[in-house]
Amino acid sequence: MPPAIRIQLMLKGCANRPVYHIVAAYRKRRPHEEALEQIGSFDPMPNERNEKLVAINFDRLKYWFGQGAKPSRGMGCLLGLAGYTRVHPITYMRAWRARQAKLDELKKEEAAEGKEAAGS
């Protein structure tokens, strides 16, 4: 049985400036071992328009999925956001938690403003 292949993110770049290569690699590869093929790249740092850039060769991605490769959890989320696969459930949970944190923050600000207005 051939070793399992996974589509995953491989960390590249410098300190405080991460860049990820999207690669097809053996599931149990060592951290600094080369991947089978680089399929794309992902820049998680927002640019001046607050965009995170992703470049994927979908033809090669389709080939590796045909060879039995499975996406890692991070790649599953990224491919779902790109519209290539269904949106990963973790993405929904992160969005819900961020929305709840924002609502809690707004409630605290309103309560603080109410106390200031009542105290004046």
N, C-alpha and C positions, 0 to 999 in steps of 0.2 A: 504494500500500500504506500503510495507516495506521500511525502509530508504535506501537511495542510498549508495552504497559501492564504494569506490575509492581506486585504487592502488596508493600509494603515498610514498614519502620519509619522514621519521621521524628522526629528528635531534637527535643524541646521541653524546657522546664523551665529550671532555674537551674544555676549552678555547684554541683557536689557534690550535686545532686539531680536526676538525669535522669528524664524522663518521655518515653515514646515514643508517638506517634500512629501507628496502623496505617492506612495510606492506600493508595489506588489512584492511581498517578502514572505519567507517561510515564517510560520507562526512562532517557532521557537528559536528564532535567530538571536545572536548576541547583539548587545546594544550598538556596537560600532561595526558590525558586519555589514557588508554591502547588500543592498536589496536586489531582487531579480530585475526590476525595471521601475524607473520613475515615470509616473503617469501624469503628475501635475504638481502644483505648488499652492500653498496657502499662506497668506500674510495676515496674521491676527492683529497687527497694530493698525488702528484706524488711520486713514489718510486725512487730508485737509477737508474732505467732504464727509468724514466719519464713516467711510466704507472699509470693509475688510475684504481684501482681494483674493479670489480663488481662480485658478486656472486648471482645468481638467481636460485631458484627452479622452473624450467619451468613447471613441472607437476602441482604444486600448483597454479602457475600463470594462467595456462590454466583452472584450476578448477574455479578460481575466475572470469575469463572472462566469463565462462559458466554460472555463477550465476548472470551475469549482471553488474559486476564491470567495471568501466571505469578508464583509467589511468589519472593521473594528467598531467599537461603540462610538468613538469620536468621528470616524468616517461615516458611520450610519447617520449621525446627526447632521453632518455637513452635506451629505448627499440628499437628505430629506429637505434641508433648507434650499438646496440648489434646484429641487424639483425633479431629481432623477429617480428617487424612490419615495415611498410614503414618509411622512414626517415621523421621526423617532419619538416615542412617548416621553423620553427625558426632556426633549425640547419643550413639550407642552408643560411639563412640571416646572422647568426653569422659568418659563414665561409667567406661569401662575404665581410662583414665589416672588418674582420681581414685581409683579403687579400688586401683590399683597403688601410687600415691603413699602412700596410707594404710597399705597393707601394708608398704611399705619403711620408713615412719616407725615402725611398731610393731616391726619387726625391729631397727631401730637402738636403740630404747628397751630392748628385751629384752637386746640385746648389752651396752648400757651398764650395765644392772642386774646382768647376769652378771659383768661385770668388777668392779663395786663389791663384789658378794658374795664373789668370789674374793679380792679384795684385803683384805678385812676379816678 
